[in-house]
């Protein structure tokens, strides 16, 4: 995912060989671990380097400071998340609305809950960076994928598809984030997910016109 990141958040270099990619992966995983245990304010590039098993000099070859590291970590996370949503939407083209909603909600929910400690850590890390460009790039990809999916629905059409699409995504994304912020137990999470499916289906049924 290419985003117009602020200049001061640019990495110093990008990996060009498999070994360098593996080193970068180790630094990202170490960053997540330190975020989980210490939080964003106590995290330092020195701690991350120690956890990743690399030198501080190697860290600085890629990231001039921890804000640049946070930006790159969130960029990678959102790139993967957008890819999962795009793949789910692609497989549902031409399906019925209910099937589309279930695929969208399930895919996004599972992506966020697969490693919940990572999701929470990343939510905390963005307070230290200007992530407007990241969010814009992610939204552009997801908006396009879900709009194309909804436009192909076998059982409904939408007169104002752009507005319907944004409303649907805001509902799904906002609900999932709120569940994390409340730190709900698993049984309550599942109950909310069921209610979210019901709400999205009811909204799309009201907003659309049957074929």
Buried (B, 14 or more C-beta within 10 A) or exposed (E): BEBEBBEEBEBEEEBEEEEBEEBBEBBBBBBBBBBBEEEBEEBBBEBBBBBBEBEEEBBEBBBBEBBBBBBBBBBBBBBEBBBBBBEBBEBBBEBEBBBBBBBBBEBBBEBBBEEBEBBBBBBBBBEBBEBEBBEEBBBEBBBBBBBBBBEEBEBBEBEEBEEBBBBBBEBBBEBBEEBBEEEBEEEEBEEBBEEBBEBBBEBBEEBBEEE
